[in-house]
Amino acid sequence: TLNRAGTMSMISQGAEGRLFEVSFLDKAAVCKERLRKSYRVSVLDEKLNKQRILQEARCIHRCFRQGVPVPMSVNFSMFAIFVEGSANISAITTAIGKGIGLMHDCDVVHGDLTTSNIMVRRVNESDQYNSVVFVDFGLGAMKATPEDKAVDLYVLERAFISTHPNSESLVRT
């Protein structure tokens, strides 16, 4: 669905897809569109995209059943609510840790667990932003080994340290 202005405005583009502002059930949301890779044979590209979309949907569904905060999936488009405003950093890092724990408890690894793939939200309108939603499970996997889970944590630690100055105290080793 188009956004409230009646358009799909692109808000971000990464290596694997583009995010657009849209309206979903009368709420501001984002829609992810996977990009075709022109350097791949089209049949292979289509097959890989279908496999990744299905794997992403399976990972999200398993995480949702476990109580991990993830976006809802509709017709293979991923949606998550927009956020704005101030945040409670301690509550957010606690929510990140709890979410990863739940995710790993149900043997799902994210595969690209960076701060760019964690959206911050608030539960109540009067609250600060103190909750998170994990997005972009395109590289996720089920039946995770302890080593896979450790890699998830290592990638997140490196993401914090390399992209968020003075965040070392948020990542305890």
C-alpha positions as CSV (number, residue, x, y, z in Angstrom):
1,T,0.0,0.0,0.0
2,L,1.2,3.5,-0.7
3,N,2.1,5.8,2.2
4,R,-0.2,8.5,3.5
5,A,0.9,10.9,0.8
6,G,-0.2,8.3,-1.8
7,T,3.4,7.4,-2.9
8,M,6.1,4.9,-2.1
9,S,9.1,7.0,-1.1
10,M,12.4,5.2,-0.8
11,I,14.0,5.8,2.6
12,S,17.0,3.5,2.3
13,Q,18.9,1.2,0.0
14,G,21.4,-1.5,0.8
15,A,23.2,-4.2,-1.1
16,E,20.3,-6.6,-1.1
17,G,17.2,-4.4,-1.2
18,R,15.4,-1.1,-0.9
19,L,13.1,0.2,1.9
20,F,10.1,2.2,1.1
21,E,7.8,4.2,3.4
22,V,4.2,2.8,3.0
23,S,1.0,2.6,4.9
24,F,0.0,-0.8,6.4
25,L,-3.3,-1.2,8.2
26,D,-3.4,2.6,8.5
27,K,0.0,2.7,10.2
28,A,3.2,4.1,8.9
29,A,5.4,1.2,7.9
30,V,8.3,0.1,5.7
31,C,8.3,-2.3,2.8
32,K,11.4,-4.2,1.7
33,E,12.0,-4.9,-1.9
34,R,14.7,-7.3,-2.9
35,L,16.9,-6.2,-5.7
36,R,17.7,-8.3,-8.8
37,K,21.4,-8.9,-9.3
38,S,22.2,-8.1,-13.0
39,Y,25.5,-9.9,-12.8
40,R,23.7,-13.2,-12.1
41,V,22.0,-15.4,-14.6
42,S,18.4,-14.4,-14.2
43,V,17.1,-17.9,-13.5
44,L,19.7,-18.3,-10.7
45,D,19.0,-14.8,-9.3
46,E,15.3,-15.6,-9.2
47,K,15.9,-18.9,-7.5
48,L,18.3,-17.4,-4.9
49,N,15.9,-14.5,-4.1
50,K,13.0,-17.0,-3.6
51,Q,15.1,-19.2,-1.3
52,R,16.2,-16.2,0.7
53,I,12.7,-14.8,1.0
54,L,11.4,-18.2,2.2
55,Q,14.2,-18.6,4.6
56,E,13.7,-15.1,5.9
57,A,10.0,-15.8,6.4
58,R,10.7,-19.1,8.2
59,C,13.2,-17.5,10.5
60,I,10.8,-14.6,11.3
61,H,7.9,-17.0,11.9
62,R,10.0,-19.2,14.3
63,C,11.3,-16.1,16.1
64,F,7.7,-14.7,16.4
65,R,6.5,-18.0,18.0
66,Q,9.4,-17.8,20.5
67,G,8.5,-14.2,21.4
68,V,11.3,-12.5,19.6
69,P,10.3,-9.0,18.5
70,V,10.2,-9.3,14.7
71,P,8.2,-7.5,12.0
72,M,5.1,-9.2,10.6
73,S,5.3,-10.7,7.2
74,V,2.6,-10.1,4.5
75,N,3.0,-11.6,1.1
76,F,6.8,-11.9,1.5
77,S,7.1,-8.1,2.1
78,M,8.5,-7.3,5.5
79,F,6.9,-4.5,7.5
80,A,8.0,-2.7,10.7
81,I,6.7,0.4,12.5
82,F,8.6,3.6,12.1
83,V,10.2,5.2,15.1
84,E,11.2,8.7,16.1
85,G,12.2,10.4,19.4
86,S,14.4,9.8,22.4
87,A,15.6,6.5,23.7
88,N,16.5,4.8,26.9
89,I,19.9,3.2,26.0
90,S,20.0,0.8,29.0
91,A,16.5,-0.5,28.2
92,I,17.3,-0.8,24.6
93,T,20.5,-2.8,25.1
94,T,18.7,-5.0,27.6
95,A,15.9,-5.6,25.0
96,I,18.5,-6.4,22.4
97,G,20.2,-9.0,24.7
98,K,16.8,-10.6,25.6
99,G,15.7,-10.7,22.0
100,I,19.0,-12.4,20.8
101,G,18.7,-14.9,23.7
102,L,15.2,-15.8,22.6
103,M,16.3,-16.0,19.0
104,H,19.2,-18.3,19.8
105,D,17.1,-20.4,22.2
106,C,14.9,-21.4,19.2
107,D,18.0,-22.1,17.1
108,V,17.7,-19.2,14.8
109,V,20.7,-17.1,13.9
110,H,20.3,-13.7,12.2
111,G,23.3,-13.9,9.9
112,D,23.7,-10.1,9.7
113,L,23.1,-9.0,13.3
114,T,24.2,-5.3,13.1
115,T,22.6,-2.3,14.6
116,S,21.3,-1.4,11.2
117,N,19.1,-4.5,11.4
118,I,17.6,-3.6,14.8
119,M,14.8,-1.0,14.9
120,V,14.0,0.8,18.1
121,R,10.3,1.4,19.2
122,R,8.3,2.3,22.2
123,V,5.5,0.2,23.5
124,N,3.3,3.0,24.8
125,E,2.9,6.5,23.3
126,S,4.0,8.1,26.7
127,D,7.2,6.0,26.9
128,Q,10.6,6.6,25.7
129,Y,11.8,4.2,23.0
130,N,12.8,1.2,25.0
131,S,11.9,-1.8,22.8
132,V,13.5,-3.3,19.7
133,V,12.4,-5.2,16.5
134,F,14.9,-7.4,14.7
135,V,14.7,-7.0,10.9
136,D,16.3,-8.4,7.7
137,F,16.7,-12.1,8.3
138,G,17.7,-12.6,4.6
139,L,20.9,-14.3,5.7
140,G,19.3,-16.0,8.7
141,A,19.4,-19.8,9.4
142,M,17.7,-22.3,11.5
143,K,19.3,-25.3,13.2
144,A,22.1,-23.1,14.4
145,T,25.2,-24.4,16.0
146,P,26.9,-22.8,19.1
147,E,29.5,-21.4,16.7
148,D,26.8,-19.8,14.5
149,K,25.4,-18.1,17.5
150,A,28.8,-16.9,18.6
151,V,29.3,-15.4,15.1
152,D,26.0,-13.5,15.5
153,L,27.2,-12.0,18.8
154,Y,30.7,-11.2,17.4
155,V,29.2,-9.4,14.4
156,L,27.0,-7.3,16.7
157,E,29.9,-6.5,19.0
158,R,32.0,-5.3,16.0
159,A,29.0,-3.3,14.6
160,F,28.6,-1.5,17.9
161,I,32.3,-0.7,18.3
162,S,32.9,0.3,14.7
163,T,29.8,2.3,13.9
164,H,28.8,3.8,17.3
165,P,31.6,5.8,18.9
166,N,32.1,5.4,22.7
167,S,29.8,2.3,22.8
168,E,32.4,-0.1,24.1
169,S,30.7,0.0,27.6
170,L,27.5,-1.3,26.0
171,V,29.2,-4.5,24.8
172,R,30.5,-6.6,27.6
173,T,32.9,-9.5,26.7
